[in-house]
Amino acid sequence: MRKTARSERRLNDKAMTHHLLSLTAEVVFDHVAADQAVFRAFDAKGNPVFEAVRGIGMEPGAEASAAEAGEALVGRALEIGRPVLVRDLRQEPLFADLEIDGNGHGPRSLLSYPWTLRGRPAGIVFLARNGDGRPFDTDNLEFLTLAMAPVIYLLKKNGGGGPAEAAAQPPDTPAPGAFLGEAPSVRRVRAMIEKIRDTDAPVFIAGESGTGKELAAKTIHETGTRRNGPFVAVNCAAIPEALLESELFGHARGSFTGAVRDKIGLVEEASRGTFFLDEIGDLPLALQSKLLRVLEEKKVRRVGETRPRTVDVRFVSATNKDLDHEVERGRFRQDLYYRLKIIAIELPPLRERPDDALLLLNHFLDEFSRSMGRPRPFVAPVALELLLRYPWPGNVRELQNEVQRCLVMASGGPLILEDYLSPKINPAGETYSRVSHRLADAKADFERRFLREALVRCRYHRTRTAAEIGLTRQGLFKLLKKYGIEAKTGSP
């Protein structure tokens, strides 16, 4: 009886989802005029589970070439993975290699809105207007964003399609978002973790601050054979040098003033599990030799004791320092360095995988909205453009903090506006304004935005900014003065 009830509930949910998607597609198609339109949703395996099509060459009797062109554009819009507004396809480099006819017979202006669930492509709205039609504008994109917001919210709340989604999750896979990203560098990191997770060899994780070094260490632990043991993490830079030896290896009662009882060290606490040494580059030289002995002998000796104790621990270490340089300067032992670096993993900074920023943005919006008990808002197009163009020097941690800030500023509202972004991302307090129909005004607006984005990208280094955009320093200064843009003081 219970199985029958569950089956009926699943069928009802599926029918309701299909009805909701059908109604939304009808509203979008009727409100935003387009010569070609696709509204498509996918299951966890990437198979289409809903599709509504108008005039895109995939209807019965349509020419094969038109169908192929339509599918190529939809496929590229899915690959881009973020909302895209193209006024003239002939001048858009994102689609330049597709060789689509944009001279009157084929599509000229495009508008797409893809969405993801649990880090995978889950659907897309794709609209196109031919060469003789009026191009799409930001009003169309605003409407599409607002129309899709409740639909995507309900899909996410219901798990994105029910049992098929759960069935596609392998039992040993970490929780969604454990190490998100589709860039080749991230795929290589995940493949390396899968290879080494069941071994006991020490792992060394390198990467800039905020790239997720501790998260990678936890993923190794939680997916490996030691998952049932403890995961103990210690930041070598956060504990005073005088206390670090006692914290790591423990001490015996009476071994020093204040040692009123025996204390188990953190290495012993990690027995049968994983011990994570973060910021290993800050470990004092005096303790590096003792750590090397533990790695080689698998034994620790508490402060004040003479007998060693056997430990069964896997060591994972991480740093944002260049340890090769530290070894050359004599600040880090070479033998310890080679002992820790039997297996090495390099985590890429977020600026080197910009396409993953949208994936992570959606993940953090879902996660923090849930934890704050608020409805999941959606990002307004101007705010989204600013977020995706920012270089994220603080990497994933900075993006995570920015999402939390935006949710607080949104106060439970349905949209995250550009006003809510921190000054470093939106330094001029830029807000959406309707583009002027005068060429001079439009050109000035473009130059103003272009200069602001270039300054942010180069971290307000004026010489570097001028070189990147192809101007002399004097030329850059004239434009900054012309548009009243103030660069931060102290930058050359």
Secondary structure, 3 states (H helix, E strand, C coil): CHHHHHHHHHHHHHHHHHHHHHHHHHHHHHHCCCCEEEEEEECCCCCEEEEEEECCCCCCCCCHHHHHHHHHHHHHHHHHCCCEEECCHHHCHHHHHHCCCCCCCCEEEEEEEEEEECCEEEEEEEEEEECCCCCCCHHHHHHHHHHHHHHHHHHHHCCCCCHHHHHCCCCCCCCCCCCCCCCHHHHHHHHHHHHHCCCCCCEEEECCCCCCHHHHHHHHHHHCCCCCCCEEEEECCCCCHHHHHHHHHEECCCCCCCCCCCEECHHHHCCCCEEEEECHHHCCHHHHHHHHHHHHHCEECCECCCCCEECCCEEEEEECCCHHHHHHCCCCCHHHHHHHCCEEEECCCHHHCCCHHHHHHHHHHHHHHHHHCCCCCEECHHHHHHHHHCCCCCHHHHHHHHHHHHHHHHCCCCEECHHHCCCCCCCCCCCCCCCCCCHHHHHHHHHHHHHHHHHHHCCCCHHHHHHHHCCCHHHHHHHHHHHCCCCCCCCC
